[in-house]
Amino acid sequence: MLRRVLQLGLGRSLLIRGLETRSGNSILDWDGKVSEFKKKIQSIMPGEPSNLMCDTKHLPPEHSDVVIVGGGVVGLSVAFWLKKLEKRQGAIRVLVVERDHTYSKASTGLSVGGIRQQFSLPQNVQLSLFSVDFLRNINEYLAVVDGPPLDLQFNPLGYLLLASEKGAAVLETNVKMQRQEGAKISLMSPEQLQKKFPWINTEGVALASYGLENEGWFDPWSLLQGLRRKVQSMGVLFCEGEVTRFITSSNSMRNSDGEEVNLKRIHEVHVKMDNSLEYQPVECAIVVNAAGAWSGQLAELAGIGKGPPGTLEGTKLPVEPRKRFVYLWHCPQGPGLETPLVTDTSGVYFRREGLSNNYVGGRSPTEEEEPDPADLEVDHDFFQNKVWPHLAQRVPAFEALKVHSAWAGYYDYNTFDQNGVVGPHPLVVNMYFASGFSGHGLQHAPGVGRAVAEVLLGGCFQTIDMTPFLFSRFYLEEKVLEQNII
Amino acid sequence: MRESVRDGTRWWGERPAPSGYEAQQDGGTQGVQAGFELTVILLPQPSKCREHRLAPPHPARDSERRILQEPGSWEFLRLIPPKWNGGKRGFRDLSGVVTPEGNRRKRRTLLQFLSDHFCDMEFLRENVLQKQMQKVSLENRSFTIIQDKYGRDIAGACFILQHGGSVKFRDREWIRSDEYRRFSAEVLKFQAVPVEAIDASGCAINYHGLDNLLPLKKLQCLSLQRCPHVDDWCLSRLYLLADSLQELSLAGCPQISERGLACLHHLSNLRRLDISDLPGVEYPGLTQILVEEMLPNCEVVGTDWTQEGPEEQPQDPASPIHAKPAARDLGDPCGVS
C-alpha cells in the first residue's frame, strides 16, 4: 500500500511540476528576475558599478578545446566529425567562429553545387566518393530527433567532360584511374556523344568522359543548414565574430642538422565581436583554419610566412580569394531534361537549373584576366566576350539566349597547385588547415572534415590517406597538381 | 550503455503494462540511467489498481481516477507506442508522409519536453531513431551466399520474395510469398531460367537493396510502386538495366522527384513508364511532358488530366498488383489505399 501511495503521489506531483515548468512559470521569467536582482544589488552597494551580472550571452566562452575558424561547410564538417568521432559524448568542447551568419560572401552558398569523381588525383576521387556516400545517407548522418528530413535536391545527372585531341590521352589515363578507385565513368567517342546528346556540336572534341553514377549537383544551402542543425544538437558552440589575433608562445629548438627552429603554439584566440570593439580571448588547445578564401590572411595572423624567404618559417599559405562569375540564362530551345553538367574543352561549363529551360554556367578566367577580388561585382562583359562564344559554338541552341541574373563568389584558390591543404602546420603546431580547395571544397567537405578530425584525435589519417596534401609540400616544393579545375 | 538501452526498448515495446517497482527490482533495467527510471516509476498499473481498491471512489476525484486508470491516458509516457515492433512506424516516420493526428502531436510534444530536460531521454530517443534506420539497412543486405550458390537470378528473386513482393521467371507463373513472407523452396530450382518481371510494390527496398536487382540482365518489367525508400539515388542506378528493361512503374513513391526522373534517359529500351501520383514532383504535368520528350519511344503514364478515375491506370491481367490485398505486412506507406 505504501508503495502504491508513493507511486501515485510521486507520479502526480512530478508530473504536475513538470507541466508547470513547461508552461514557463519559473524559467521563462528568468530575465525579469535577473533585473530585479540587479536592482537589489545596486541598492545594497550604491557606489559600485554593477558589472557583476553583466550580460555575456553574446560572447564566446572563455575556454574551448577546439576553435574552428570559419563556419562554412568545411568548418562545420570538421566540427561534425570531431563530435562524431570523440570517444565519450561531450568530451571535446568545440567552438565555431563565423564572421557572417548570413553567409553573404561565403563560398558555400554561392557555389554551383556540383559533385564529381572526375579528378586527376586519386585522393580527390576518394574524397569525392566518400562525400557522395555521405550525401546519399545524409538523413542518417545528420538526423536530428524531431527534425524534418533534409532534402538535398540532388540531381544525379553526371558530369560530361569534353577533351580536345591534345587532352584526350590525359583524359583517358584519368578515367582509368577513376575507375580503379571505384567511380562509374564511361568514355564516349564523338559519334556516341552525338547520338546520346544530339544538341551538342562535337566539332573539336576527340573524347568525352561521362559520369554515370554519383555525379551531379545539389543544393549547398540545405547541406549547410543540415550540418548546422546537427552540429548544434551535438553541442558545438557557435559565435558570430572575427578572429583578430593569436596569442602564441615560441620555443627555440635545434633540429638534427643543427639549425635553429622556432616552434610556436597558440594559446589564445581573440574573437572580436561584430560592429564593436569588444573582444573575447578564448583559451584553446587547437585551432582549425577553415576560413576558406581568407585562410591565407588567417595563417599570416598566426605568424605563418613571416620569416626569411626560402625557410620553412618563411613559407606562406598560398591561398588567396579569386573571384568567379556564375551566370543564369534562359534559352527556350536549349537542351532538355537529360542535360548533364557539361564542361567544354575551353573550360566553359553549364548545367540545367530547374525545369523551365534555365541554365547556370560560367568559366574560370585565365591568370591574366583574373578579376579584382576586392568586391563581388559581376563583370557582364566577361560573359559576352569569354563565355558566350564558346557556349554557342558547343551548343548551337545557345546562339539565342538571355542572361537573367549573375552572381560572383570566391574560390579559396591555392596558387601553388590548386589542391587543398589538410593537416597540421609543421611549426605552429596546434594550427590545423582545411582550406585551399580551389573550388571543390563544397563537394569534398564531408571527407575533409573526417580527415582533419582523424588527424586531430588520432594523429594520423585513417579513412583516406591525405599525406600528399600536408602543408610541408609548399616548403619542399612538391606540387600535387590537379588538372581538372572547373 | 547500449545494452541497457536495448533492454529498455524491448521492455517497453513488448510488455503492455508492467509495474515499475518490480521491473527495477528484478534487475532487468539496472543499467538504465536516472531519467529513464523516473519514467518507470511514473507508470501506474491499471490492472492492480482495480484489484486492490485502495480508497472508496470519491465523486470529485472519480474522473481523475478514471483517467489514471485508463491505460490510454498514460500511453504518452511510453517511449514508443506498443504497436511499434511491427516495423510499420519505422519507415513511416522516415518517409515523413503520415499526417500527424492530434493524439500523436500531444505525445510528440511531451517527448520533446522530456528530451529537452533529461539528457538520458535524449540519448534514448536518438538510439531509437538509429535503430529504425538500421532496421531498413539490415533488411537490404545483399544475398551473397545465395548468389554464390544459385546465381544472381535466384538471389534477386529470393530478395524480392522475402520483402513481400512477387517475381515472374520466364514462361512461368508469378510467384509470391505469403503474408509471413515465406515462399516455397521450388524457387531455387529455376536456376537456368532468368527473371523476367518483378513486382516490388510496397517493399522497403533502398539504394543498397537494389544491388540484388541490378545484375538481373533479362529483367523486362520492374514495378517499384509505393516503395517508401526508393529515391532519386536509386533511379540513378537503374542505367545498369538499360539493355533489357521495357516497363517501369514508379507510381506512388514518396521520395522520387523530377531530378531522379531526369536520369531515366539511360533506359533507351523503355516502352512504358508509370510516373503517376508522385508527391515529390512539384510540377507533374510539366515533368511528364519533359520526360516524354526525353524518352520519345516510351509511353509515359502520368497525371490523369481527364479525371476519369482509375480506369486510365494500366491494368495488366498477368500482373498481380491489383489482385493482392492492400493491407500487406508492410502496410501502406504512402497513405494511398
Interface residues (C-beta under 8 A of the other chain):
Chain A: M1 R3 R4 V5 Q7 L8 L10 G11 L14 L15 G18 T21 R22 Q89 R136 N139 E140 A143 V145 D146 P148 P149 Q153 F154 N155 P156 L157 G158 L212 E213 N214 G216 G336 L337 E338 L355 S356
Chain B: G20 Y21 L38 I41 L42 L43 P44 K48 H52 L54 L68 L94 G96 R108 Q112 F113 S115 H117 E122 F123 R125 E126 L129 M133 Y207 D232 W233 L235 S236 R237 Y239 S257 E258 R259 G260 L261 A262 C263 H265 H266 Y283 L286 T287 L290 V291 E293 M294
